[in-house]
Amino acid sequence: MGRRLLGESFVNKKFWLFVFGTFFSVQVNAVNIGQVVAKVETPPSPTKRDVLDNPIVYVDQKNPSASFVLCTNKDRANGGIHVYDLKGREIRFMNEGRTNSIDIRYNIPFGGGKISLVAATHRGRNSITVYAVDPTEKSLVSIGEISLNIAPYGGCLYHSASSQKLYFFVTSKVGDLQQWELSEGPDGRVGGQLVRTLNIGSKSEGCVVNDQTGDLFVAEEAVGIWKYNGEPTSKSARTQVARVGTKLHADVEALALYQGAKGQKYLIASSQGNNSYCIYSGQSPYPYIGSFKIVDTDDREGTEKTDGITVVSAPLEMFPNGVFIAHDNRTRKGGGSNFKFVDWRDIQSSLRLKVAMR
């Protein structure tokens, strides 16, 4: 199927209005909306309801074509983690219970070697579940679980470049945010220590961290996007990156960070209120760049009311500049929710983004 690249742009244009015999000059806010289509989609949720939420990609550095996608299922009775290949075909389902948000980091010291570590929020047990990736079986092996004193919602990992410590941030529906330091215990399992508590203000789910800079981005659903320092000693100082308005529409759901090979960084937010995705520079002062939507075609539908998103820049088979994956809250083919995979080149072209060309 050929790529469909559409776009509309009204950038800082001035219009004249004639009102009661007088001309008024009106400056229109910059709008840059691209339209792209999904190259791949997964099967709908088995219960035919909107229970799927957050995706991540495991990138196999030795064999990129063997990479796979992990997606959470937050169903109360039948939740867990789905594993898909890069063509959207389900490889397996792990019956882990009501799992909501999920994240991954590579080359983490564990058991005398290094592993790819996955951590997730478990809403059924109010905990952080921790796994090691088994790339051969395309599966996860449980290596720890940390009980929480709050009801978790979203979450994200942070591997500090300065201290090499590994942290997991937990968000909540009441605005509480907790930072947990993860480490291997004498029993060979991963445990956690609470090192910082913040209050975002109101309901928050999505978060993402730039490990190189320590920038922690948190989505306050009805308000906008905040940037904190990811180090636990930095306390509560924050900067507002974006606010809900004409570009970013509530609920502000998941966040993702595209990091190109030549230093390009883009912060992406699910703007659930208008079924779009806002892109900001990943570098201070984080200016707004544009938005895009995943739209319908004759044989594949777009997305609505997206919860979870993820993006990687690694070259993966049919996605040479990386892939963007988004949750879609319902599908025509059997109902339920699923995930759409979009070629990053299409997003790049629709918004004329700078990206490392491989």
N, C-alpha and C positions, 0 to 999 in steps of 0.2 A: 504493500500500500504506500503510495507516495505521501510525503509529508505535507501537511496543510499549514501554511504559515500566514496568519492574518494579523492585522494590527490596526489600532486606531490611536491617534495621538493628537492631543490639543495642549500644546506646551506653551505656557505663559503668553497666550494670545490675548489681544485687547479687542473688546467689542464695544460698539456704541449703542446705547439705548435711548430712544426718544420718548420721554415721559412728560406729559403736560407742557409741551412746547419747549422742552429743554433736552439737550443731548447730555448723557452721562457716560463717562468712560468706565468700563468694568474690566478688571484684570481677573482672568480665570485661572484658578489653581492648576498647576501642571498635572496632566493625566496622561499616562502612557500605558495602555492596556493591550497586551498581546493575546492571541488565541492560538492554542496548540491542541493537538489530539494525542490520545494515548496510543502507544505502539503495542502495549501488552496490557492485559487485564487478568486478574485471578478469578477463580470461580466464586460465586456468591457464598455468603456464610451458610453453613449447613442448617441452621435453625430458621433461615429465611427472615431473620430480624437484624437490626443494626447493632451487632455485638462486636464487630471488629474495630480496632482502634489504631494502634501505633506500629509502623514498620521500621526495620533497620536492615542494612545490607551487610552481610559478611563477605569481605573481599578476600579471595584466596590469592595471595601475593605470588605464589608459585605457578598457579594455573587459574588465571582470571575467569576462564569459561566455567570453572567449577564453583564459582561464587554462588551464594544463595541468599534468600531473603527470609527474615524472621518477622512474623506479624502477630500481634497479640489479639486474643479473644477474651473479652471481659464478661462473657455470659456467666450468670450466677451459678448455673447448674452444670454447664458444659464448657467452661472456659479453659484457656490454655494458650499454646503457641503453635501457629501454623508455619510450616517451612515450604517455600516455593522456589523453583528454579528461576532462571532469568527470563524464561518464556511464560512465567505465570502459572506453571503446572505445579500442583501440590505434591510435595515429596512425602511429607508425613505430618501428623498432628500429635503434639505432645500434650497430654491431659494434665496440665500443671495447675488448673484451677483459674480463678478470676484474675487474669493478668491484664494490666492496663498500659503502662508505659515501659519502654525497653530501650537500652542503649548498649554500646559496645566500645571497648578499647583493646588495642593490640599490644603484644610484647609486654605483658604484665608478669612480673616475677611471681612464681607459684610452684610449690613442690620441687624446688631445686632446678626448675627450668623456667620457660616463659610460655604463656598461654594467651589466647584471645579470650577476654573476659566479657561476659554479658551480665547486666544487672537489670532488674525489672521491679516495678511496684506491684504488689499482690494485694488487691482490694478485698479478697476473701479472708485473708489471714492477717491483714494490717502489718505487712512486712516488706522487706527488700529481699528478693530471691536472687541468688548469684550462681552463675554457671560458667563452665569452661566449654568452648566450642570444640566439637569433634568434627573436624573438616572431612574426614573419611566417610563417616556415617551421615554427614550433614545433619547433625543433631547437637543437643546440649547435654552436658553432664552437670548435675547439681553439685556445687562445692560450698554452699553456705546459705543461711537464711538469717536475717536480722529482724527481730521483733521491734515494732514501732509503738510509740505512745500517742500517735495521731492516726487518723484515717488517711492513708495516702491516696493521691490522685495521679499526678504526673511525676516524672523524675528524669534525671540525666546524670551522666558520669563526667568527672573532671580528673584528668591525670596531670598534675602540676608539673610544669617544666622546671620550676625552681627547686622544689623539694622532692620531686619524684613520688610524692604521696598520691594515693588514689582516693577520690571522694565520690559520694553519690548524694545528689540533692533531691529532696522529696518535697513536692508541692501538695497543696490541699484545697478543698472546696471552701474553707474558711479563711484562706489567705496566709496560713502558716507555712513557712519554708524551713526545712531542717537540712543541715549539712552533716553527713556521716563520713568519717574516715574509715575506709575499708582496709583490712590487713589480714594476713594469714595467721591463724592461731596455732598453739602447740598441738592441737588435735588434727591439724591438716585441713581445717575448714576456714572459710572466710568469715570473720566477725566484723563488728562495727562499733565505733565510738562516736557519740554525738558531740560535735565540736562547735556548732554554731546554730542559732535559731534566729530567724527574721520574721517579720510580718509584712507581707506584700501589700495588704490593705483589703483585698477581697478575693473572690474565687480565682484561683490560678491553677493551670495545668501544665502548659508547655514550657520547656526550658531547654537551653543548649549552651555549651561552654566551648570557647576557643582555648584549647590547651596551651598554645604558645603564648598568648597574651594574658590569660587568666580572666578574660571577660566572660561573665555569666549573664546571659540574657533570659529574662523571665517574662512570660505573657500574663498580664492581669486581664482577664477576659473582657470585662466591661470598660476598661480604661485604656490599655495600650501595652507598650513594651518597655521594660526597665532593664538597665545594665548595672550590674554589681561587679565588684571584684570577687573572684572565686576563692581567694585565700581566706581562711577562717579568721585571721587576725584583722581583717579589714572592716569588720562590723557591718553597719547598716547604710553606709554612704552609697548613693545611687544616682543615676542619670536617666532621664526619660529619653528613649530613642524614638518612640513614635506614640501618638495618641489616637484614639478612636475618632474618626471624623469622615472626611470626604474620600479618603483613600483606604484607610484601614477600618473595617466594619466589625462590630461586635457580633458574635463572640470572637475574640482573638484566641485561637486555639494553639496548635503546635508550632514550634519553631525549628528551623534547620539551618545549618551553616555549610555553604559550598566553599571549599578551599581548593583553588586551582594549583597546578604544579608550579606556576610562576608567581605565586603570591596573591592572586585575585581571591577576594573573599566577599561573599554575598550572604546576608542574613535574609532568610525567607520566612514569612509568617502566613499561616492559614487565616484568611479574612473570611470567617464563616458566614457573616451576615450578607455578603454579596457573592458568595461562591467563587472567590478569587484568591490569589496568592500575591502578597506584596513583597517586593524585593528592595532591600536597603544595602548600602555599602556595609561591609563587615568591618570597616575601619572608622574610627572617630573622625568626624561627628556623626557618622552613620546616616548620610543623606538618603532620602527616598529616591529610587531609580525608576521603578515602574511596577506594573502588576500584570498578571496573566491569568487566563482561565483555561481549563481543560474542557473542550466543547464536544458536542455530539457530532458523529458522522453517520452515514447510512448503516455501517456495520459495527460501530462501537460508540458507546455513550461517554459523556463527560462526567464531571464530578459535581456533587452537591453537598453542602454542609460538612466539609471535610474536618475530621478530628486530627488524626496523626499524619505527619509527613516525614520524609527523610530524603537526603540527597548525598551522593558521592561523586567525586570527580575522577575516580579511577576508570581507565578504559575497560569496558566489559562487553565483549562480543559485539552485539548490535548497538551498543551505547559507547562509542569511542571517546567521548568527552564526559562520560558519566551519565547517571540516571537520577531522575526525580520521581519519587513514589508518593502517592497520595491516597488516603482513604476516601471512599465514596459511600455515602450513607444508604444508598439503595440502588439496585440494578433492575433493569427491565427483565433480564434473563433469570427468572426464578425468584426474584425478590431478594431481600437481605442486602448486606453491604459487601463491598469488595475493595480491591486496591488497583489503581491505575499506574502504569509505568510510562514515563515520558522521557524521550530522548533529550538530554540537556542541550544538544545542538539546536533543537527546535525552539526552546526557550531563549537561548542565546540569540538566534536569528530574529525572533519576534520582537525582542527588546534591544537588539544591537549591543549585547553585552560583550565585554572584553573577556576572553577566556584563553587559557593555554591550548594551543593547537598541537596535537600530537601527530 
